[in-house]
Amino acid sequence: MNSPSNPSSQLQSQTSMRNLLTEGLNDDKWGYGIRRIQVMAPSYQRNNMCPYTFTSMGFKNRDGELFVCLRMNVDQHSPLKKKPLLPTSDIQQLWGELMKELVANYVRRHKQA
């Protein structure tokens, strides 16, 4: 069995996650993938900074470029950010970067209120 620290296992996991996020985006299709993944913030962020959950999905633009998207589930107008999804992308790292941006925007917006 492969351990989580095994590079081969990590690559397989990244490939599986990429395939899941981009499911439904065939060669001639663009838009959002059909799958959604709940992404959990670390407990210190959930308890102290941002009480909301996050949802990730894939997106392909008309030029065929892929993106990983992360939405902070606030209301009907939930903020969404995206980053390019390259073959070498670490999806969990992208989620962390996107979450950090969303939380920073949330904190900044609510400090002013």
N, C-alpha and C positions, 0 to 999 in steps of 0.2 A: 504494500500500500504506500502511496505517496503521502509524505507529511506536508503540512501547510507551508513549510519553509522550502520545500523542493521547488526549484525553478520551473520544472516541467509541470508540476501541479498548479503553480501560480499562473502559468501561461494558459493552461487548459481552463482554469477558472475565469480568467479574463476573457478568453474566447467565448465561453458559455454565456457570460454576462453580456458581452457585446451582441451576441446572437439574440439573446432575450430582449435587450433594449431595442434592437432594430427589426424585430419580427414584424412582418407585414409591409416592410419597405423593400419590395422587390426591385429589380432593375429599373422598371419604368414608373415606379411609385415614388412620390415624395410626400412629405408631411410628417406627422408623428407616428411612431410605432404603435402597435396595438397593445403592448404590455406596459404595466405600471409597476414600479417597485417602491415599497416603502423604505425610506432611509432614515435611520434613527440618529439623532444628534447625541453626542456624549452627554451623560447625565448632568454634568456641571452646566452645560448650555441649556438643557431642558429646564433645570431647576432655577437658574439664576439669570439667564439672558433672554431666552426665547421659548415660550411655552408651546410652540406649534410643531407639528410633524412636517415631514418632507416627503415628496414623491418624485421619483426619477422616471424619465422616459427618453427614448431616442428620437431624433429628428433628422430628416434628410431634406436639404433644400433642393431647388430645381436644378442646380448644377451638380447634384449627386454627392455633395459634401455631407458627412455625417457629424452629428453633434450629440453630446450627452446633456440632458436638461435636468434641472432640479427646481422644483416648485415648493415654496413654503406655503403650507395649507392654512391660509388665514381666512379667506372668504371667497366670494365669486371672482374677485379681482386679485387673486393671489399672485405675488411676485414670482417671476420665473427668470432663471439665468441659464445660459448655455455656454459650453466650451467645445471646441473641435474634438471629435472622437477619431483619433488616428490609430493605425494598426498597432502602434507601440504604446498607446495611452494606458495608464493605470487608472481604471475607472474609479476605484476607491479614493485615490488621490484627487481625481477631478471632483468627486462628490465633496470631499473635504474642503477644497478650494471654493467651490460654489456655495457650500453651506456657510463658510466663513464670510463670504461676500453678502449673502442674504441676511445673516444675523447682524453683521455690521450695519447694514442699511436699516434693519429693523430697530436696532438700538439707537442709532442716530436719529431716526424719525420719531421715536417715542421719548427721547430725552427732550426734544423740542416741544412736545405736547404738554 
